[in-house]
Amino acid sequence: MKIASVAEVKAQFSAYLKESEQGLVIVTRNGRPVAALLAVRDDEELERLVLAHSPRLQSILKTARQQIREGEGISHEDFWREMDEEEPAKKGAKGKKKTA
């Protein structure tokens, strides 16, 4: 992990991007951390990073965890059974045109 000021990163941005491939680069302003540079190696890693910081997804997960704690969740088997039941309906809907 490397630590650099905003001014240093601004002056040598390309170098710090390259440095982020080796490890996290913490960017500071007035000695306090304000950002981090993190190399993204593939689309899946980028998607995980974006989702991990999505307030909407975090809210959904928080609600889901609360529902599970309160016994309102469904079993793993029931979830996948429902998913399997929905899948043929989605496949059947593809390619069909709606008529008015």
Contact map, one row per residue, 1 for C-alpha under 8 A:
1110000000000000000000111100000000000000000000000000000000000000000000000000000000000000000000000000
1111000000000000000000111100000000000000000000000000000000000000000000000000000000000000000000000000
1111100000000000000000001111000000000000000000000000000000000000000000000000000000000000000000000000
0111110110000000000000001111000000000000000000000000000000000000000000000000000000000000000000000000
0011111110000000000000000011111000000000000000000000000000000000000000000000000000000000000000000000
0001111111000000000000000011100000000000000000000000000000000000000000000000000000000000000000000000
0000111111100000000000000000000000000000000000000000000000000000000000000000000000000000000000000000
0001111111111000000000000000000000000000000000000000000000000000000000000000000000000000000000000000
0001111111111001000000000010000000000000000000000000000000000000000000000000000000000000000000000000
0000011111111000000000000000000000000000000000000000000000000000000000000000000000000000000000000000
0000001111111000000000000000000000000000000000000000000000000000000000000000000000000000000000000000
0000000111111111000000000000000000000000000000000000000000000000000000000000000000000000000000000000
0000000111111111100000000000000000000000000000000000000000000000000000000000000000000000000000000000
0000000000011111110000000000000000000000000000000000000000000000000000000000000000000000000000000000
0000000000011111111000000000000000000000000000000000000000000000000000000000000000000000000000000000
0000000010011111111100001000000000001000000000000000000000000000000000000000000000000000000000000000
0000000000001111111110000000000000001010000000000000000000000000000000000000000000000000000000000000
0000000000000111111111000000000000000000000000000000000000000000000000000000000000000000000000000000
0000000000000011111111111000000000000000000000000000000000000000000000000000000000000000000000000000
0000000000000001111111111000000000001110000000000000000000000000000000000000000000000000000000000000
0000000000000000111111110000000000000110000000000000000000000000000000000000000000000000000000000000
0000000000000000011111110000000000000000000000000000000000000000000000000000000000000000000000000000
1100000000000000001111111000000000000110000000000000000000000000000000000000000000000000000000000000
1100000000000000001111111100000000011110000000000000000000000000000000000000000000000000000000000000
1111000000000001001100111110000000011100000000000000000000000000000000000000000000000000000000000000
1111000000000000000000011111000011111000000000000000000000000000000000000000000000000000000000000000
0011110010000000000000001111100011111000000000000000000000000000000000000000000000000000000000000000
0011110000000000000000000111111111100000000000000000000000000000000000000000000000000000000000000000
0000110000000000000000000011111111000000000000000000000000000000000000000000000000000000000000000000
0000100000000000000000000001111100000000000000000000000000000000000000000000000000000000000000000000
0000100000000000000000000001111110000000000000000000000000000000000000000000000000000000000000000000
0000000000000000000000000001111111000000000000000000000000000000000000000000000000000000000000000000
0000000000000000000000000111101111100000000000000000000000000000000000000000000000000000000000000000
0000000000000000000000000111100111110000000000000000000000000000000000000000000000000000000000000000
0000000000000000000000000111000011111000000000000000000000000000000000000000000000000000000000000000
0000000000000000000000011110000001111100000000000000000000000000000000000000000000000000000000000000
0000000000000001100100011110000000111110000000000000000000000000000000000000000000000000000000000000
0000000000000000000110111000000000011111000000000000000000000000000000000000000000000000000000000000
0000000000000000100110110000000000001111100000000000000000000000000000000000000000000000000000000000
0000000000000000000000000000000000000111111011000000000000000000000000000000000000000000000000000000
0000000000000000000000000000000000000011111011000000000000000000000000000000000000000000000000000000
0000000000000000000000000000000000000001111111000000000000000000000000000000000000000000000000000000
0000000000000000000000000000000000000001111111100000000000000000000000000000000000000000000000000000
0000000000000000000000000000000000000000011111110000000000000000000000000000000000000000000000000000
0000000000000000000000000000000000000001111111111000000000000000000000000000000000000000000000000000
0000000000000000000000000000000000000001111111111100000000000000000000000000000000000000000000000000
0000000000000000000000000000000000000000001111111110000000000000000000000000000000000000000000000000
0000000000000000000000000000000000000000000111111111000000000000000000000000000000000000000000000000
0000000000000000000000000000000000000000000011111111100000000000000000000000000000000000000000000000
0000000000000000000000000000000000000000000001111111110000000000000000000000000000000000000000000000
0000000000000000000000000000000000000000000000111111110010000000000000000000000000000000000000000000
0000000000000000000000000000000000000000000000011111110011000000000000000000000000000000000000000000
0000000000000000000000000000000000000000000000001111111001000000000000000000000000000000000000000000
0000000000000000000000000000000000000000000000000111111111000000000000000000000000000000000000000000
0000000000000000000000000000000000000000000000000000111111100000000000000000000000000000000000000000
0000000000000000000000000000000000000000000000000000011111110000000000000000000000000000000000000000
0000000000000000000000000000000000000000000000000011011111111000000000000000000000000000000000000000
0000000000000000000000000000000000000000000000000001111111111100000000000000000000000000000000000000
0000000000000000000000000000000000000000000000000000001111111110000000000000000000000000000000000000
0000000000000000000000000000000000000000000000000000000111111111000000000000000000000000000000000000
0000000000000000000000000000000000000000000000000000000011111111100000000000000000000000000000000000
0000000000000000000000000000000000000000000000000000000001111111110000000000000000000000000000000000
0000000000000000000000000000000000000000000000000000000000111111111000000000000000000000000000000000
0000000000000000000000000000000000000000000000000000000000011111111100001000000000000000000000000000
0000000000000000000000000000000000000000000000000000000000001111111110000000000000000000000000000000
0000000000000000000000000000000000000000000000000000000000000111111111000000000000000000000000000000
0000000000000000000000000000000000000000000000000000000000000011111111111000000000000000000000000000
0000000000000000000000000000000000000000000000000000000000000001111111111000000000000000000000000000
0000000000000000000000000000000000000000000000000000000000000000111111110000000000000000000000000000
0000000000000000000000000000000000000000000000000000000000000000011111111000000000000000000000000000
0000000000000000000000000000000000000000000000000000000000000000001111111000000000000000000000000000
0000000000000000000000000000000000000000000000000000000000000000001111111100000000000000000000000000
0000000000000000000000000000000000000000000000000000000000000001001101111110000000000000000000000000
0000000000000000000000000000000000000000000000000000000000000000000000011111011000000000000000000000
0000000000000000000000000000000000000000000000000000000000000000000000001111111000000000000000000000
0000000000000000000000000000000000000000000000000000000000000000000000000111111100000000000000000000
0000000000000000000000000000000000000000000000000000000000000000000000000011111110000000000000000000
0000000000000000000000000000000000000000000000000000000000000000000000000111111111000000000000000000
0000000000000000000000000000000000000000000000000000000000000000000000000111111111100000000000000000
0000000000000000000000000000000000000000000000000000000000000000000000000001111111110000000000000000
0000000000000000000000000000000000000000000000000000000000000000000000000000111111111000000000000000
0000000000000000000000000000000000000000000000000000000000000000000000000000011111111100000000000000
0000000000000000000000000000000000000000000000000000000000000000000000000000001111111110000000000000
0000000000000000000000000000000000000000000000000000000000000000000000000000000111111111000000000000
0000000000000000000000000000000000000000000000000000000000000000000000000000000011111111100000000000
0000000000000000000000000000000000000000000000000000000000000000000000000000000001111111110000000000
0000000000000000000000000000000000000000000000000000000000000000000000000000000000111111111000000000
0000000000000000000000000000000000000000000000000000000000000000000000000000000000011111111100000000
0000000000000000000000000000000000000000000000000000000000000000000000000000000000001111111110000000
0000000000000000000000000000000000000000000000000000000000000000000000000000000000000111111111000000
0000000000000000000000000000000000000000000000000000000000000000000000000000000000000011111111000000
0000000000000000000000000000000000000000000000000000000000000000000000000000000000000001111111110000
0000000000000000000000000000000000000000000000000000000000000000000000000000000000000000111111110000
0000000000000000000000000000000000000000000000000000000000000000000000000000000000000000011111110000
0000000000000000000000000000000000000000000000000000000000000000000000000000000000000000000111111000
0000000000000000000000000000000000000000000000000000000000000000000000000000000000000000000111111100
0000000000000000000000000000000000000000000000000000000000000000000000000000000000000000000000111110
0000000000000000000000000000000000000000000000000000000000000000000000000000000000000000000000011111
0000000000000000000000000000000000000000000000000000000000000000000000000000000000000000000000001111
0000000000000000000000000000000000000000000000000000000000000000000000000000000000000000000000000111
